[in-house]
Amino acid sequence: MSHRTYHDPDEFRDVDVVYLTRGLAEWLLEMAAEEEPEQFAVALEVTPAGEFDADLGLAEGTPVFTHFYHPDAGKSVTAVFGMDFSTPMGMTKGRFVSHPRGNLSVTLRDDLHAVVLVAIPPWELASLAAFDRAGRKKTIELVDAEPPDEPLP
């Protein structure tokens, strides 16, 4: 099983803790800093904890945010057809969005997913928060492990 076939629609319904790899968190903050003063947003996907090579100390099916879909992929097709063809429809569990003006909460302008990660300046781990689609804040726990290698399609 890979993160692209993980389809439990209720996996974040009653979750109080959102797990993501430290590498992904650091990359998201770095990209947000590079894009400032513009907003940066990217779709996020999970890998079940049981698929990592290392024991994460989590139940096998626990979703861990590990991957992103680059926002520039498919941009020319999107421009022509007005639809986002770069991100698999209904396949992403989360979204990262930066708020360069410092609003550490989910706003009506954010594209809501099961989990929305929001970051504000100064683009540090302490400036990163997780919310569910109703805007309720969740605890973030970073995982110090690399996601499993995946074969190219």
C-alpha positions as CSV (number, residue, x, y, z in Angstrom):
1,M,0.0,0.0,0.0
2,S,1.3,3.5,-0.7
3,H,0.1,6.9,0.3
4,R,-1.6,7.3,-3.0
5,T,-4.0,4.5,-2.3
6,Y,-4.9,5.4,1.3
7,H,-8.6,6.3,1.1
8,D,-10.2,6.3,4.6
9,P,-12.4,9.4,4.5
10,D,-12.9,9.4,8.3
11,E,-9.2,9.0,9.2
12,F,-9.0,12.5,10.7
13,R,-12.5,12.8,12.1
14,D,-11.7,12.5,15.8
15,V,-8.0,13.0,15.7
16,D,-6.4,15.4,18.1
17,V,-2.8,14.9,16.9
18,V,-1.6,15.5,13.4
19,Y,1.7,13.7,12.5
20,L,4.1,14.9,9.8
21,T,7.7,14.3,9.0
22,R,10.2,16.9,10.2
23,G,11.6,17.1,6.7
24,L,8.2,18.0,5.2
25,A,7.5,20.6,7.9
26,E,10.9,22.3,7.4
27,W,10.4,22.3,3.6
28,L,7.0,23.8,3.9
29,L,8.3,26.6,6.1
30,E,11.3,27.2,3.8
31,M,8.9,27.5,0.8
32,A,6.6,29.9,2.6
33,A,9.6,32.1,3.5
34,E,10.8,32.1,-0.2
35,E,7.3,33.1,-1.4
36,E,6.8,35.9,1.1
37,P,5.0,38.4,0.8
38,E,2.9,36.1,-1.4
39,Q,0.9,33.2,0.0
40,F,2.1,29.7,-0.6
41,A,-0.2,26.7,-0.7
42,V,0.4,23.1,-1.6
43,A,-1.6,19.8,-1.3
44,L,-0.4,17.2,1.2
45,E,-0.6,13.5,1.3
46,V,-0.1,10.8,3.9
47,T,1.7,7.6,4.3
48,P,0.4,5.1,6.9
49,A,2.9,4.7,9.8
50,G,3.2,1.0,9.2
51,E,4.8,1.6,5.8
52,F,7.9,3.4,7.3
53,D,11.1,1.4,7.5
54,A,11.6,2.7,11.1
55,D,9.2,1.9,14.0
56,L,7.5,5.2,14.7
57,G,5.8,4.0,17.8
58,L,2.4,4.6,16.2
59,A,-0.4,2.3,15.2
60,E,0.2,0.9,11.6
61,G,-2.7,2.8,10.0
62,T,-1.9,6.2,11.6
63,P,-1.6,8.7,8.8
64,V,1.6,10.7,8.7
65,F,1.9,13.6,6.3
66,T,5.0,12.9,4.1
67,H,4.4,14.2,0.6
68,F,3.3,17.2,-1.3
69,Y,2.1,17.9,-4.8
70,H,4.1,20.7,-6.2
71,P,1.9,23.7,-7.0
72,D,3.6,24.4,-10.4
73,A,3.0,21.0,-11.8
74,G,0.4,21.1,-14.5
75,K,0.2,24.9,-14.4
76,S,0.0,25.4,-18.1
77,V,-2.9,22.9,-18.4
78,T,-4.7,24.5,-15.5
79,A,-4.3,27.9,-17.2
80,V,-5.9,26.6,-20.4
81,F,-8.7,24.6,-19.0
82,G,-9.2,26.4,-15.6
83,M,-9.0,23.1,-13.6
84,D,-6.2,21.8,-11.4
85,F,-5.1,18.6,-13.2
86,S,-1.8,18.4,-11.2
87,T,-3.3,17.1,-8.0
88,P,-5.3,13.8,-8.0
89,M,-8.9,14.6,-7.4
90,G,-10.1,13.6,-3.9
91,M,-6.7,12.0,-3.2
92,T,-5.1,14.5,-0.9
93,K,-5.8,14.5,2.8
94,G,-4.3,17.9,3.7
95,R,-3.3,21.3,2.6
96,F,-0.6,23.7,3.7
97,V,-1.1,27.4,3.4
98,S,1.1,30.3,4.5
99,H,-0.4,33.4,5.9
100,P,2.3,36.1,5.4
101,R,0.3,38.7,7.2
102,G,0.3,36.7,10.4
103,N,-3.1,35.1,10.8
104,L,-2.5,31.7,12.5
105,S,-5.9,30.3,11.8
106,V,-8.0,28.8,9.0
107,T,-9.8,31.5,7.0
108,L,-12.7,31.4,4.5
109,R,-10.2,31.9,1.7
110,D,-8.3,28.7,2.5
111,D,-9.0,25.6,0.5
112,L,-10.3,23.3,3.3
113,H,-9.2,19.7,3.5
114,A,-9.5,17.1,6.3
115,V,-6.4,18.8,7.8
116,V,-5.1,22.3,7.0
117,L,-1.6,23.3,8.1
118,V,-1.1,27.0,8.5
119,A,2.2,28.9,9.0
120,I,3.0,32.5,9.7
121,P,6.2,34.5,9.9
122,P,8.9,34.1,11.2
123,W,8.5,30.7,9.4
124,E,9.7,28.6,12.4
125,L,8.2,25.3,13.6
126,A,6.6,27.3,16.5
127,S,4.7,29.3,13.8
128,L,3.1,26.2,12.3
129,A,-0.4,25.0,13.4
130,A,-2.8,22.3,12.3
131,F,-6.6,22.6,12.0
132,D,-9.5,20.4,10.9
133,R,-11.9,21.6,8.2
134,A,-14.1,23.2,10.9
135,G,-11.2,25.3,12.1
136,R,-10.5,23.5,15.3
137,K,-6.8,23.5,16.3
138,K,-5.0,20.2,16.5
139,T,-1.7,19.3,18.1
140,I,1.3,18.7,15.7
141,E,3.8,16.0,16.4
142,L,6.9,15.8,14.2
143,V,8.2,12.4,13.1
144,D,12.0,12.2,12.7
145,A,11.9,9.5,10.0
146,E,12.2,9.4,6.2
147,P,9.1,8.2,4.3
148,P,9.6,4.9,2.4
149,D,10.9,5.1,-1.1
150,E,8.2,4.7,-3.8
151,P,8.6,3.3,-7.3
152,L,8.0,5.8,-10.1
153,P,4.7,5.2,-11.9
